[in-house]
Amino acid sequence: MISLPIIGWVWGEAALAWGVSLTVVVQVAVTLLILALRWGARRVLVVAGLVAMLTWGVEFLGSSTGFPFGSYHYTGRLQPQVAGVPVIIPLAWLMMLPSAWALAWSVVGGRRWLFALVSALAFTAWDLFLDPQMVSWRFWQWAEPGGYFGIPWTNFLGWLASAFVVTAIVHPAQPPVRPLLFIYGMTWVFMTMGLALFWGLPGPALTGFLGMGAAAAAAWLNRSRWPRT
């Protein structure tokens, strides 16, 4: 969130998409490394592949039919694309979903359906920041802009349902809670700063701060249940 404005100022808007992609790849790599140290490389590869395939399918369905998010389409700014879906999009899901799993595990433990619901809520809170930002950068466009800073409310219902289904299908083992909660917390802090101070989006900065902050607070209030690893 701090480096991307500099990339845009120095190299122009064309470089912004590549800067976004690079930051996603770096955060995915860190997240997968954290998981591998707990689960082992084989399980991580299986989970990562399953999440990538499921979320690409969700995005393809959504951008092709309007279900479950509402009618939208990706522009050509994020490349490469497979069937109209940028490759970086499933990686973005993989970037944050494990952190949402860690948060849910710290709050409700491994109870499958409740775990999936809390994970979906924590993950969807991130989109309070993300969608207005990505639309302002023209990475995707909505056919009928809605009431949340131009984003249809159906989008958030779609995120909630999709994250719930993906998590329920993957049914991950206990993740390493502390380092993934650190990633969730740092994402919350830096997206608040980025949108408020650098990107001229104070409304999404405030609501995202409250949404992700509420999720982070729930995890913090249950910190006595955090595993030591």
C-alpha positions in Angstrom: 0.0 0.0 0.0 3.0 2.3 0.5 5.1 1.1 -2.4 2.3 1.0 -5.0 1.7 4.8 -5.1 5.5 5.3 -5.7 5.4 2.7 -8.5 2.5 4.6 -10.1 4.2 8.0 -9.7 7.5 6.8 -11.1 6.5 4.4 -13.9 2.9 5.4 -14.5 -0.4 3.5 -14.4 0.8 0.7 -16.7 3.2 -0.4 -14.0 0.6 -0.4 -11.3 -1.0 -3.7 -12.3 2.4 -5.4 -12.3 3.1 -3.9 -8.9 -0.2 -5.3 -7.6 0.6 -8.7 -9.0 4.1 -8.8 -7.5 2.8 -7.9 -4.0 0.2 -10.7 -4.3 2.8 -13.2 -5.3 5.1 -12.2 -2.4 2.3 -12.5 0.2 1.1 -15.8 -1.2 4.7 -17.2 -1.0 5.0 -16.1 2.6 1.6 -17.5 3.5 2.3 -20.9 1.8 5.7 -21.1 3.6 4.0 -20.5 6.9 1.5 -23.3 6.2 4.2 -25.6 4.9 6.2 -25.3 8.1 3.1 -26.6 10.0 1.4 -28.9 7.4 4.3 -30.0 5.2 4.8 -29.2 1.6 2.6 -32.0 0.1 -0.6 -30.9 2.1 0.0 -27.3 1.2 0.3 -28.0 -2.5 -3.0 -30.0 -2.4 -4.8 -27.2 -0.5 -3.3 -24.5 -2.7 -4.3 -26.3 -5.9 -7.8 -26.9 -4.6 -8.3 -23.3 -3.5 -6.9 -22.0 -6.8 -9.2 -24.2 -8.9 -12.3 -23.6 -6.9 -11.8 -19.8 -6.8 -11.0 -19.6 -10.5 -14.2 -21.5 -11.1 -16.2 -19.1 -8.8 -14.7 -16.0 -10.6 -15.3 -17.5 -14.1 -18.9 -18.2 -13.1 -19.3 -14.8 -11.6 -17.8 -12.8 -14.5 -19.7 -14.9 -17.1 -23.1 -15.1 -15.5 -23.3 -12.5 -12.8 -23.8 -15.2 -10.1 -23.1 -15.0 -7.2 -21.6 -11.5 -7.0 -23.6 -9.5 -9.5 -22.8 -8.5 -13.1 -19.2 -7.5 -13.6 -16.3 -8.1 -15.9 -12.5 -7.9 -15.7 -10.8 -5.3 -17.8 -7.5 -6.1 -19.7 -5.3 -4.4 -17.1 -4.5 -7.5 -15.1 -2.6 -10.1 -17.2 -2.3 -12.9 -18.0 -5.9 -14.1 -18.0 -7.5 -17.5 -18.4 -11.0 -17.4 -20.0 -11.3 -13.8 -19.0 -10.2 -14.3 -15.3 -6.8 -12.8 -14.4 -4.5 -15.5 -13.1 -3.6 -13.3 -10.1 -7.2 -13.4 -8.8 -7.2 -17.0 -7.5 -3.8 -16.2 -5.9 -5.4 -13.2 -4.2 -7.9 -15.6 -2.6 -5.1 -17.8 -1.6 -3.2 -14.8 -0.2 -5.8 -14.0 2.5 -8.0 -17.1 2.9 -5.5 -18.9 5.2 -5.4 -15.9 7.5 -9.2 -15.9 7.7 -8.9 -19.6 8.6 -6.5 -18.8 11.4 -8.8 -16.1 12.7 -11.8 -18.5 12.7 -9.8 -21.2 14.4 -8.8 -18.8 17.2 -12.5 -17.8 17.7 -14.5 -21.1 17.2 -11.9 -23.9 16.9 -12.4 -26.6 14.3 -16.2 -27.0 14.3 -16.6 -27.4 10.6 -19.7 -25.3 9.6 -19.2 -22.6 12.2 -15.5 -22.4 11.3 -16.4 -22.0 7.6 -18.9 -19.2 8.5 -16.5 -17.2 10.6 -13.7 -17.7 8.0 -16.1 -16.3 5.4 -17.0 -13.3 7.5 -13.3 -12.5 8.2 -12.5 -12.9 4.5 -15.4 -10.8 3.3 -14.4 -8.0 5.7 -11.3 -7.6 3.6 -13.4 -6.8 0.5 -14.7 -3.7 2.2 -11.3 -2.3 1.4 -10.5 -4.3 -1.8 -13.4 -3.9 -4.2 -13.6 0.0 -4.1 -9.9 0.1 -4.6 -9.7 -2.3 -7.5 -12.7 -0.6 -9.2 -11.0 2.8 -8.8 -7.9 1.3 -10.5 -10.2 -0.1 -13.3 -9.1 -3.7 -12.8 -12.8 -4.7 -13.0 -16.1 -2.9 -13.6 -19.7 -3.4 -12.4 -22.6 -3.3 -14.9 -24.8 -1.7 -12.3 -22.8 0.2 -9.6 -24.4 -0.2 -6.2 -24.7 1.5 -2.8 -21.4 0.7 -1.2 -19.1 3.2 -2.8 -20.2 2.0 -6.2 -20.1 -1.7 -5.3 -23.4 -3.7 -5.4 -24.4 -5.2 -2.0 -24.8 -8.6 -3.8 -21.0 -8.7 -4.2 -20.5 -9.1 -0.5 -23.2 -11.8 -0.3 -21.4 -13.5 -3.1 -18.0 -13.3 -1.3 -19.6 -14.6 1.9 -21.2 -17.6 0.2 -18.1 -18.4 -2.0 -15.7 -18.2 0.9 -18.0 -20.4 3.0 -18.3 -23.1 0.3 -14.6 -23.1 -0.5 -13.6 -23.4 3.1 -16.2 -26.1 3.8 -14.9 -28.1 0.8 -11.2 -27.7 1.7 -11.9 -28.3 5.4 -8.3 -27.3 6.3 -6.4 -28.7 9.3 -5.5 -26.4 12.2 -3.4 -23.6 10.7 -0.5 -21.9 12.4 -2.6 -19.2 14.1 -0.1 -16.6 15.3 1.8 -15.8 12.1 -1.3 -15.9 9.9 -3.1 -13.6 12.4 -0.1 -11.3 12.1 -0.6 -11.2 8.3 -4.3 -10.5 8.8 -3.5 -7.7 11.2 -0.9 -6.1 9.0 -3.2 -6.2 6.0 -5.8 -4.4 8.0 -3.4 -1.7 9.2 -1.7 -1.1 5.8 -4.9 -1.1 3.8 -6.4 1.4 6.2 -3.4 3.6 5.8 -3.1 3.1 2.0 -6.7 3.9 1.2 -7.0 6.8 3.6 -3.7 8.5 3.0 -2.5 7.6 -0.5 -5.5 6.5 -2.6 -8.1 9.1 -1.7 -10.7 6.5 -0.5 -11.5 7.6 3.1 -15.0 5.9 3.1 -13.8 2.4 2.3 -10.8 3.0 4.6 -13.1 3.6 7.5 -15.6 0.8 6.9 -12.7 -1.6 6.1 -11.0 -0.5 9.3 -14.2 -1.3 11.3 -15.0 -4.6 9.5 -11.5 -6.2 9.6 -10.9 -4.6 13.0 -14.0 -6.3 14.4 -12.8 -9.6 13.1 -9.3 -9.0 14.5 -10.8 -7.9 17.9 -12.7 -11.2 18.1 -9.5 -13.1 17.6 -7.7 -11.0 20.2 -10.4 -11.5 22.7 -9.9 -15.2 22.3 -6.1 -15.1 22.4 -6.0 -17.5 25.4 -7.0 -20.2 22.9 -4.2 -19.5 20.5 -1.8 -22.4 20.0 1.8 -21.5 20.6 2.7 -22.3 17.0 
